[in-house]
Amino acid sequence: MRFGEQRPTGRLISLTPLIDVVFILLVFFMLAASFLDWRSVDLNVSSGVSAATTAPQTILISLAADGSVAVGSVAVGSVAVGSVAVAQSALRSVISARLADNRERPVVIRAEPGVPLQRAIDTLDLVRTIGAANVSLSRKR
């Protein structure tokens, strides 16, 4: 036994638990981060002109809350549970025929209040896949 020696009073702290916690936080934030590539929709918002003042070369697609679709004053069809593909194929043929001579013709998609946004975006995607270059989305007031 030595009497003149001082014992250390502080305790040594192990860094292993701290490193474990930092590693777990790193893994958590890596797994929680979103690495999805979100697509953006290029959209020209119209100024809300009425159908009477719309130029005759403009193609107006009207989406009604009851599911009916009209191009100009011509009814294309209605979108019910079983006839979504039929209405979209009819709309595709009508729009393709009207855009055959000029792909730069303005296309305005006008949706009534109560039309689901997904339906308007689906119509917008359909018109873009046909090849329309100038597409606007409007809402009926």
N, C-alpha and C positions, 0 to 999 in steps of 0.2 A: 504494500500500500504506500502510495506516495502522497504526501500531504501538501506539497506546494503547487500541485498541478490544478489548473482550472478546467472544468468540464465545459464543453460548449452548451449553451442554453438554448440556442435556436435549433429548430428541427429542419432537416433537409426535405425539400419538397420534390417529389418525383414528377417529372414532366410527361410521363407516359399517359396519364388520363387526359391531360390537356391536349396532347397531340391526337388522341383518339377522338375527342369531342370536335376538334377542328376538322379532322378527316370526315367524320359523320356529317357535319354541316356542309362541307364541300360536296359530298355525294348527294345530299338532300337538294341543294340548290342546283346541281347539275341535272338531276332528274326532274325537278320541278320547272325548270326553264322550258319555254316553248321555242322549238326550233322549226315551226311550221312556216312555210312560205305562203303568205296570204296573197291572193290575187286581188288586184284592184280593178275596178270597173271604170273605164274612161267614159265620162258622161258629159254631155252638153245639156245644161238645164235651160229649158226654153223660158221665154219671158211671160208665158201664160196668155198668148194670143188666142182668140176664139177661132172656131172652125171657119167662120164666115170670112175672117181676115187672113186666113192661112192661104198662101200662094197655091195655085192649082197644081203645080208640079210637086208639092209636098205630099208625102204619103202619110196619112193619119191613121194610126191604129188605136181604136178605142177599146178599153177593157172595162167591162161593166161588173158591178158587184155580184150580179146574179150568175156570172160565169160566161156571158156572151162576149164574143169578140167581133168587131167590125173593122173593116178597112175602108176608110172614107165613109160612104153611106151604104156600103154593101156588107151585110151580115155574113161572117165567115162560118161561125158555129158557136156552140156553147161548150164550156168545159165542165163536164160532169165527172163523176168518179171513174166511169169506164171509158169515156170518150176523149181523154186528154191527148192521146196520140192522133186521133182523127182530127181534132181541132188544130193541132200543131202542124199536121201534114197539109191540111187545107190552107192554113195561114202561110206555110212555107211556099206552096205553089202560087198563091196570089201575090205574095211579096216578090218572089222570084220573077214572075211575069212582069210586074211593074218596074223592077230594077234592071230588067234585061237590057234596055237601051242606055241607061245611065246609072252607074253605081254611086255617083256623087249626089243623087237626089236626096234631099233631106227627108228623114223618117222621124215622125213624132209619135211616141207611144204615150197615150193619155189614159190615165187610170182614174176611175171614180173613187170617191172615198169608200172605204170598205173592201177594196181589192187588196188581197195579201201582197206584201212586198215581194215575196218569193215568186209569185206569178208574174209580176212586172219584170223582175230580173230574168226569169226564164224566157219571157218574150223578147227582152233585150238581147239575151244571148242567142236566141234563134235568129233574130234579124242580123246580128253581127256575123253569125256563121254563114248566112246566105251571101254576105259580102257587102252589106251596106256600109258606107264610109262615114256618113253624117247622120248619127242617131241621137235623138234627144228624148228625155223622159219628162213628162209633164203630168200635172194632176188637174182633174176637173174641179172647178170651184162651184 
